[in-house]
Amino acid sequence: MPKSRVRKKSVYTPPVGAVSARKKYGSPLTGPAMATMFLIGVAWLVVYYLDQGGAPIPGIHAWNLLIGFGFLIAGFVLATRWK
């Protein structure tokens, strides 16, 4: 059998003082903001369904669903930054 080649380069080791410039975690307010967005979104949808489309903003009818789900999506986006 032929002999395999010997590796000439050494294995990469990162520099000792290298720190990522990107912040790893969100701010301390991320958790409360996330919970607030979830609660507002759920409350918005519950009020919309209990009032049969007349509230929270009566003039926009089904767009209230979009607003409620918008708050929920914002809560999920904040959840990705929460530690």
N, CA, C and O atoms as a MOPAC input file, in Angstrom:
PM7 MOZYME 1SCF
protein

 N      0.83300 1    -1.17700 1     0.00000 1
 C      0.00000 1     0.00000 1     0.00000 1
 C      0.87800 1     1.24100 1     0.00000 1
 O      1.94700 1     1.26400 1     0.61000 1
 N      0.40400 1     2.28300 1    -0.70300 1
 C      1.16800 1     3.52900 1    -0.68500 1
 C      1.03900 1     4.22300 1     0.66600 1
 O      0.01600 1     4.12700 1     1.34500 1
 N      2.08500 1     4.91000 1     1.02600 1
 C      2.10900 1     5.62100 1     2.30300 1
 C      1.36600 1     6.95400 1     2.15500 1
 O      1.52600 1     7.64300 1     1.14700 1
 N      0.54900 1     7.32000 1     3.16100 1
 C     -0.20300 1     8.57300 1     3.09500 1
 C      0.72000 1     9.75700 1     3.34500 1
 O      1.76400 1     9.63400 1     3.98500 1
 N      0.31100 1    10.89600 1     2.82800 1
 C      1.12100 1    12.09100 1     2.98900 1
 C      1.03600 1    12.61100 1     4.41500 1
 O      0.01600 1    12.45400 1     5.08500 1
 N      2.09300 1    13.21800 1     4.86100 1
 C      2.13800 1    13.79100 1     6.19300 1
 C      1.62500 1    15.23100 1     6.09500 1
 O      1.98200 1    15.96800 1     5.17700 1
 N      0.80800 1    15.60400 1     7.02800 1
 C      0.24000 1    16.94800 1     7.03300 1
 C      1.32200 1    17.94900 1     7.40200 1
 O      2.01200 1    17.78600 1     8.40800 1
 N      1.47000 1    19.00300 1     6.57000 1
 C      2.52000 1    19.98400 1     6.80200 1
 C      2.03300 1    21.14100 1     7.67900 1
 O      2.81500 1    21.72100 1     8.43300 1
 N      0.73200 1    21.47900 1     7.57800 1
 C      0.21100 1    22.58200 1     8.38700 1
 C     -0.19200 1    22.06800 1     9.76400 1
 O     -0.62100 1    20.92600 1     9.92400 1
 N     -0.04300 1    22.94600 1    10.75400 1
 C     -0.52500 1    22.57100 1    12.07900 1
 C     -2.03000 1    22.82400 1    12.14600 1
 O     -2.58300 1    23.55000 1    11.32000 1
 N     -2.66600 1    22.23900 1    13.10600 1
 C     -4.10800 1    22.40400 1    13.28500 1
 C     -4.39300 1    23.83800 1    13.71600 1
 O     -3.66100 1    24.40500 1    14.52700 1
 N     -5.46400 1    24.42500 1    13.16900 1
 C     -5.80000 1    25.81300 1    13.48200 1
 C     -6.21900 1    25.95200 1    14.92900 1
 O     -7.05400 1    25.19200 1    15.42000 1
 N     -5.64800 1    26.90900 1    15.59800 1
 C     -6.08200 1    27.27700 1    16.94000 1
 C     -6.37600 1    28.77000 1    16.93200 1
 O     -5.52900 1    29.55400 1    16.50500 1
 N     -7.54400 1    29.18100 1    17.38800 1
 C     -7.88700 1    30.59800 1    17.36100 1
 C     -7.00400 1    31.38000 1    18.33000 1
 O     -6.50600 1    30.82300 1    19.30800 1
 N     -6.81100 1    32.66400 1    18.05900 1
 C     -6.01600 1    33.48400 1    18.96500 1
 C     -6.64400 1    33.52600 1    20.35800 1
 O     -7.86200 1    33.41500 1    20.50000 1
 N     -5.82000 1    33.68400 1    21.36600 1
 C     -6.26500 1    33.62300 1    22.75000 1
 C     -7.20100 1    34.77900 1    23.08400 1
 O     -8.21400 1    34.56700 1    23.75100 1
 N     -6.89600 1    35.98000 1    22.64700 1
 C     -7.67800 1    37.15300 1    23.01300 1
 C     -8.81800 1    37.44900 1    22.07300 1
 O     -9.41100 1    38.52400 1    22.17000 1
 N     -9.15900 1    36.54900 1    21.16300 1
 C    -10.20700 1    36.82700 1    20.18500 1
 C    -11.57500 1    36.73100 1    20.84600 1
 O    -11.94100 1    35.69300 1    21.39800 1
 N    -12.32700 1    37.83500 1    20.78300 1
 C    -13.67300 1    37.88100 1    21.32700 1
 C    -14.59000 1    38.36700 1    20.21300 1
 O    -14.25200 1    39.29300 1    19.47600 1
 N    -15.72200 1    37.74900 1    20.10100 1
 C    -16.66400 1    38.13800 1    19.06400 1
 C    -17.15500 1    39.56600 1    19.30100 1
 O    -17.44200 1    39.95300 1    20.43400 1
 N    -17.24600 1    40.33800 1    18.22800 1
 C    -17.72300 1    41.71100 1    18.34200 1
 C    -19.23200 1    41.75300 1    18.53400 1
 O    -19.77100 1    42.76500 1    18.98200 1
 N    -19.91400 1    40.67100 1    18.20000 1
 C    -21.36300 1    40.62400 1    18.31100 1
 C    -21.77300 1    40.28400 1    19.73900 1
 O    -21.17700 1    39.41500 1    20.37400 1
 N    -22.78700 1    40.97000 1    20.23500 1
 C    -23.29700 1    40.70200 1    21.57100 1
 C    -24.04100 1    39.36700 1    21.55700 1
 O    -24.86500 1    39.12900 1    20.67400 1
 N    -23.76300 1    38.50800 1    22.51300 1
 C    -24.32300 1    37.16600 1    22.49200 1
 C    -25.76300 1    37.11100 1    22.99700 1
 O    -26.53500 1    36.26200 1    22.55100 1
 N    -26.13200 1    37.98400 1    23.90100 1
 C    -27.45000 1    37.91600 1    24.51000 1
 C    -28.14100 1    39.26300 1    24.42000 1
 O    -27.49100 1    40.29200 1    24.23500 1
 N    -29.46100 1    39.25600 1    24.55200 1
 C    -30.23900 1    40.47600 1    24.52300 1
 C    -30.11000 1    41.25100 1    25.81600 1
 O    -29.41500 1    40.83700 1    26.74500 1
 N    -30.78800 1    42.37600 1    25.85900 1
 C    -30.73500 1    43.20300 1    27.05600 1
 C    -31.60000 1    42.57900 1    28.15200 1
 O    -32.36700 1    41.65500 1    27.88500 1
 N    -31.48000 1    43.07200 1    29.36300 1
 C    -32.30800 1    42.54000 1    30.45200 1
 C    -33.80700 1    42.81600 1    30.26200 1
 O    -34.63800 1    42.18200 1    30.91200 1
 N    -34.14800 1    43.73800 1    29.39500 1
 C    -35.55700 1    44.05200 1    29.16700 1
 C    -36.19900 1    43.17400 1    28.10200 1
 O    -37.39200 1    43.31500 1    27.83000 1
 N    -35.44700 1    42.28700 1    27.50300 1
 C    -35.98300 1    41.44700 1    26.43500 1
 C    -37.06200 1    40.50500 1    26.96000 1
 O    -38.09800 1    40.34200 1    26.31500 1
 N    -36.84500 1    39.89300 1    28.09500 1
 C    -37.82900 1    38.96800 1    28.66600 1
 C    -39.15300 1    39.63500 1    28.98600 1
 O    -40.20100 1    39.16100 1    28.54900 1
 N    -39.12900 1    40.74100 1    29.75000 1
 C    -40.40000 1    41.41600 1    30.03000 1
 C    -41.09000 1    41.95800 1    28.77500 1
 O    -42.31700 1    41.92200 1    28.68300 1
 N    -40.31500 1    42.45800 1    27.81000 1
 C    -40.91700 1    42.95600 1    26.57300 1
 C    -41.56700 1    41.81500 1    25.80000 1
 O    -42.64100 1    41.98700 1    25.22200 1
 N    -40.92200 1    40.65200 1    25.78700 1
 C    -41.47200 1    39.48600 1    25.10100 1
 C    -42.79100 1    39.06300 1    25.75300 1
 O    -43.78100 1    38.82900 1    25.06000 1
 N    -42.80300 1    38.96700 1    27.07200 1
 C    -44.01500 1    38.56300 1    27.78400 1
 C    -45.13400 1    39.57600 1    27.56500 1
 O    -46.29700 1    39.20000 1    27.42100 1
 N    -44.78500 1    40.85200 1    27.54200 1
 C    -45.78300 1    41.89500 1    27.31700 1
 C    -46.38900 1    41.77400 1    25.92300 1
 O    -47.60300 1    41.90200 1    25.76200 1
 N    -45.55800 1    41.53000 1    24.92000 1
 C    -46.06900 1    41.37200 1    23.55700 1
 C    -47.00400 1    40.16800 1    23.45500 1
 O    -48.04800 1    40.24700 1    22.80800 1
 N    -46.63700 1    39.06000 1    24.08700 1
 C    -47.50400 1    37.88400 1    24.08600 1
 C    -48.84300 1    38.19200 1    24.74600 1
 O    -49.89700 1    37.84800 1    24.21100 1
 N    -48.80000 1    38.83600 1    25.90100 1
 C    -50.03900 1    39.12900 1    26.63100 1
 C    -50.92600 1    40.10100 1    25.86800 1
 O    -52.14100 1    39.91200 1    25.81200 1
 N    -50.33800 1    41.14000 1    25.28100 1
 C    -51.13200 1    42.09500 1    24.51100 1
 C    -51.76200 1    41.39800 1    23.30500 1
 O    -52.93800 1    41.61200 1    23.01000 1
 N    -50.98900 1    40.56800 1    22.61100 1
 C    -51.51500 1    39.86500 1    21.44700 1
 C    -52.66500 1    38.94300 1    21.78900 1
 O    -53.68800 1    38.93600 1    21.10400 1
 N    -52.50100 1    38.16300 1    22.84800 1
 C    -53.56300 1    37.23700 1    23.25700 1
 C    -54.78200 1    38.01000 1    23.72600 1
 O    -55.90800 1    37.67200 1    23.36200 1
 N    -54.56900 1    39.04800 1    24.53200 1
 C    -55.69100 1    39.85200 1    25.02300 1
 C    -56.43300 1    40.51500 1    23.85700 1
 O    -57.66300 1    40.56900 1    23.85000 1
 N    -55.68200 1    41.01600 1    22.87600 1
 C    -56.29800 1    41.66400 1    21.71200 1
 C    -57.21100 1    40.68600 1    20.97600 1
 O    -58.33800 1    41.02700 1    20.61600 1
 N    -56.71500 1    39.46800 1    20.75600 1
 C    -57.51500 1    38.46900 1    20.04200 1
 C    -58.71700 1    37.99800 1    20.84900 1
 O    -59.79100 1    37.76900 1    20.29300 1
 N    -58.53900 1    37.85500 1    22.15400 1
 C    -59.65300 1    37.41900 1    23.01000 1
 C    -60.75000 1    38.47700 1    23.02600 1
 O    -61.93200 1    38.14900 1    22.92100 1
 N    -60.36400 1    39.74200 1    23.15700 1
 C    -61.35600 1    40.81900 1    23.15200 1
 C    -62.06600 1    40.86800 1    21.80600 1
 O    -63.27900 1    41.06900 1    21.75100 1
 N    -61.32500 1    40.68700 1    20.72900 1
 C    -61.92700 1    40.70100 1    19.39300 1
 C    -62.96900 1    39.59100 1    19.24500 1
 O    -64.06100 1    39.83000 1    18.73000 1
 N    -62.63700 1    38.39600 1    19.68800 1
 C    -63.56700 1    37.28500 1    19.54200 1
 C    -64.74700 1    37.38100 1    20.49700 1
 O    -65.87000 1    37.05200 1    20.11600 1
 N    -64.51800 1    37.82400 1    21.72800 1
 C    -65.61600 1    37.93000 1    22.68400 1
 C    -66.61100 1    39.01500 1    22.28400 1
 O    -67.80700 1    38.89000 1    22.54800 1
 N    -66.12700 1    40.06600 1    21.65400 1
 C    -67.00600 1    41.15700 1    21.24400 1
 C    -67.53300 1    40.93900 1    19.82500 1
 O    -68.21100 1    41.81300 1    19.28500 1
 N    -67.24300 1    39.82700 1    19.23000 1
 C    -67.68900 1    39.43300 1    17.89000 1
 C    -67.30000 1    40.45900 1    16.82700 1
 O    -68.10200 1    40.80000 1    15.95700 1
 N    -66.06600 1    40.94600 1    16.90800 1
 C    -65.53500 1    41.82600 1    15.88100 1
 C    -65.78300 1    43.30100 1    16.10000 1
 O    -65.40100 1    44.11100 1    15.25600 1
 N    -66.41000 1    43.68100 1    17.20100 1
 C    -66.71000 1    45.08800 1    17.43600 1
 C    -65.62000 1    45.84100 1    18.16400 1
 O    -65.60500 1    47.07200 1    18.11900 1
 N    -64.73300 1    45.17700 1    18.81400 1
 C    -63.67400 1    45.83600 1    19.57500 1
 C    -62.38400 1    45.11300 1    19.26500 1
 O    -62.47500 1    44.05000 1    18.65200 1
 N    -61.26600 1    45.53500 1    19.59300 1
 C    -60.78500 1    46.72300 1    20.28800 1
 C    -60.88700 1    48.00000 1    19.44300 1
 O    -61.11500 1    49.07200 1    20.00400 1
 N    -60.72700 1    47.92300 1    18.11900 1
 C    -60.91500 1    49.10100 1    17.27900 1
 C    -62.09300 1    48.77600 1    16.36000 1
 O    -61.95400 1    47.96600 1    15.44300 1
 N    -63.24600 1    49.39700 1    16.59400 1
 C    -64.45000 1    48.97300 1    15.87800 1
 C    -64.42100 1    49.21200 1    14.37000 1
 O    -65.02500 1    48.43100 1    13.63500 1
 N    -63.77000 1    50.21800 1    13.88900 1
 C    -63.85900 1    50.56700 1    12.48000 1
 C    -63.05900 1    49.69100 1    11.53600 1
 O    -63.29600 1    49.72800 1    10.32800 1
 N    -62.12300 1    48.90500 1    12.04200 1
 C    -61.24100 1    48.16400 1    11.13100 1
 C    -61.58500 1    46.68200 1    11.02800 1
 O    -60.94100 1    45.95000 1    10.27600 1
 N    -62.56800 1    46.24500 1    11.75700 1
 C    -63.12500 1    44.88900 1    11.69000 1
 C    -62.04200 1    43.80700 1    11.74000 1
 O    -61.36200 1    43.66700 1    12.75600 1
 N    -61.87300 1    43.03700 1    10.65100 1
 C    -60.99100 1    41.87000 1    10.66900 1
 C    -59.50500 1    42.22900 1    10.74400 1
 O    -58.68000 1    41.35500 1    11.00900 1
 N    -59.14900 1    43.48900 1    10.51700 1
 C    -57.75100 1    43.88800 1    10.64900 1
 C    -57.29500 1    43.78000 1    12.10300 1
 O    -56.09600 1    43.76100 1    12.38000 1
 N    -58.24700 1    43.71000 1    13.02500 1
 C    -57.88900 1    43.49200 1    14.42600 1
 C    -57.15600 1    42.16600 1    14.60100 1
 O    -56.29500 1    42.03900 1    15.47100 1
 N    -57.49900 1    41.17900 1    13.77400 1
 C    -56.78700 1    39.89500 1    13.82600 1
 C    -55.31900 1    40.07600 1    13.45900 1
 O    -54.43300 1    39.50800 1    14.09900 1
 N    -55.07200 1    40.86800 1    12.42800 1
 C    -53.69500 1    41.11000 1    12.00600 1
 C    -52.90600 1    41.81900 1    13.10800 1
 O    -51.74000 1    41.50100 1    13.34000 1
 N    -53.52900 1    42.76300 1    13.77300 1
 C    -52.84700 1    43.47500 1    14.86200 1
 C    -52.52900 1    42.50900 1    16.00300 1
 O    -51.41600 1    42.52100 1    16.53000 1
 N    -53.49200 1    41.67600 1    16.38700 1
 C    -53.26400 1    40.71300 1    17.46600 1
 C    -52.15700 1    39.72800 1    17.13500 1
 O    -51.28800 1    39.45600 1    17.96300 1
 N    -52.19300 1    39.19100 1    15.91300 1
 C    -51.14100 1    38.26500 1    15.50700 1
 C    -49.80400 1    38.97700 1    15.32400 1
 O    -48.74800 1    38.36800 1    15.49600 1
 N    -49.84300 1    40.25500 1    14.97700 1
 C    -48.60500 1    41.04200 1    14.88900 1
 C    -47.90700 1    41.12600 1    16.23300 1
 O    -46.68700 1    40.99200 1    16.32200 1
 N    -48.69900 1    41.35200 1    17.29000 1
 C    -48.11400 1    41.36300 1    18.63400 1
 C    -47.52800 1    39.99900 1    18.99900 1
 O    -46.45900 1    39.91800 1    19.60400 1
 N    -48.23000 1    38.93300 1    18.62900 1
 C    -47.71500 1    37.59400 1    18.92100 1
 C    -46.41400 1    37.31700 1    18.15900 1
 O    -45.48000 1    36.74600 1    18.72200 1
 N    -46.34800 1    37.71200 1    16.90300 1
 C    -45.13400 1    37.51300 1    16.11100 1
 C    -43.98300 1    38.32400 1    16.69500 1
 O    -42.84900 1    37.84800 1    16.75300 1
 N    -44.27800 1    39.55900 1    17.13100 1
 C    -43.23700 1    40.37500 1    17.77000 1
 C    -42.72300 1    39.69300 1    19.03400 1
 O    -41.52900 1    39.75200 1    19.32900 1
 N    -43.61700 1    39.04600 1    19.78300 1
 C    -43.19200 1    38.29500 1    20.96500 1
 C    -42.27900 1    37.13900 1    20.60900 1
 O    -41.29500 1    36.88600 1    21.30400 1
 N    -42.59900 1    36.42800 1    19.52100 1
 C    -41.73400 1    35.33000 1    19.08400 1
 C    -40.38000 1    35.83000 1    18.59000 1
 O    -39.36000 1    35.17800 1    18.81200 1
 N    -40.36600 1    36.96700 1    17.93100 1
 C    -39.08500 1    37.53800 1    17.48400 1
 C    -38.22700 1    37.90500 1    18.68900 1
 O    -37.02000 1    37.66300 1    18.68700 1
 N    -38.83400 1    38.48200 1    19.70900 1
 C    -38.08500 1    38.80300 1    20.92200 1
 C    -37.62700 1    37.53600 1    21.64300 1
 O    -36.57800 1    37.52600 1    22.28700 1
 N    -38.41700 1    36.47300 1    21.52900 1
 C    -38.04600 1    35.21400 1    22.19200 1
 C    -36.75400 1    34.64000 1    21.61600 1
 O    -36.02800 1    33.93700 1    22.31900 1
 N    -36.45800 1    34.92800 1    20.35600 1
 C    -35.21400 1    34.41700 1    19.78700 1
 C    -33.99500 1    35.13600 1    20.33700 1
 O    -32.88200 1    34.62100 1    20.23500 1
 N    -34.17800 1    36.30700 1    20.91500 1
 C    -33.07500 1    37.07600 1    21.47300 1
 C    -32.97300 1    36.98000 1    22.99300 1
 O    -32.09800 1    37.59600 1    23.60100 1
 N    -33.86300 1    36.21400 1    23.59600 1
 C    -33.93300 1    36.14500 1    25.04900 1
 C    -33.05200 1    35.02600 1    25.57600 1
 O    -32.99200 1    33.94900 1    24.98100 1
 N    -32.37600 1    35.26800 1    26.67700 1
 C    -31.53900 1    34.23100 1    27.31100 1
 C    -31.97600 1    34.08800 1    28.73400 1
 O    -31.42000 1    33.27400 1    29.47100 1

